[in-house]
């Protein structure tokens, strides 16, 4: 069981990672495969050794997959910049995951509206 202080520390580091990775993705990466991408959330796992970076990509499914491929190609540069900017000895291993929660949320809203119409 993780104590409250460790959990709070991990959440603060996750938020700092989200902000820095978001700034890097928006302004400094020149890979043409990376389209309009924003970082929605970062989850630290395994004693802060790995971080799942959830990103929202604009466009269709193929453009989103290309953006993820571009981010994976720039993973080493992003980790290097994180160690420099955050002043940590070692940045966590980054795993980029496409965040589809907005898409699922829209679908759930649509289904709820259909159910309400049937009840009337």
Secondary structure, DSSP 4 states (H G I P E B T S, - for coil): ---HHHHHHHHHHHHHHHHHHHHHHHHT---TT--SEEEEEEEEETTTTEEEEEEEE-S-HHHHHHHHHHHHHTHHHHHHHHHHHHT-SSPPEEEEEE--HHHHHHHHHHHHHHHHHHH-
